[in-house]
Amino acid sequence: MKLLYEGATNGGREELNAARLRHYVHQLGIRGADERQLDNLFYAYDDDGNGTLECEEFEIMIREISEHCHLFRGTEGKRPTFHL
């Protein structure tokens, strides 16, 4: 997870705001999500509302997305569902 976060934040030199998350998702070659969907995803996990995802928030987001994509194991009802 830490390596993914470092990639998203350019080795910790940039804050992971909504625009940076959109850029990173596209940089990874993930297709099918529009800007609005990615912004909604970002704000759903920016728990403290400061406009950036800290490492812990990012890890929760990635973990829940991963669990959702792998047979929907136990994450229903905790966060909004996003179709990417």
BELKAMO-V630005 format. One record per backbone hydrogen bond with DSSP energy under -1.0 kcal/mol. CO is the residue of the C=O (numbers start at 0). NH is the residue of the N-H. E is the energy in kcal/mol with one decimal. If there is no record, write none. Layout:
# BELKAMO-V630005
CO_NH_E, CO_NH_E
This chain:
# BELKAMO-V630005
0_4_-2.5, 1_5_-2.6, 2_6_-2.1, 3_7_-2.3, 4_8_-2.0, 5_10_-4.0, 8_13_-2.5, 14_16_-1.4, 15_52_-2.7, 16_20_-2.3, 17_21_-2.3, 18_22_-2.3, 19_23_-2.7, 20_24_-2.6, 21_25_-2.1, 22_26_-2.4, 23_27_-2.1, 24_29_-2.0, 25_28_-1.2, 33_37_-2.2, 34_38_-2.6, 35_39_-2.5, 36_40_-2.3, 37_41_-2.6, 38_42_-2.7, 39_43_-1.7, 40_44_-1.0, 41_44_-1.0, 44_46_-2.1, 45_48_-1.6, 53_57_-2.7, 54_58_-2.6, 55_59_-2.0, 56_60_-2.2, 57_61_-2.7, 58_62_-2.7, 59_63_-2.6, 60_64_-2.4, 61_65_-2.6, 62_66_-2.6, 63_67_-2.3, 64_68_-2.2, 65_69_-1.1, 66_72_-1.1, 71_73_-1.1, 74_77_-1.4
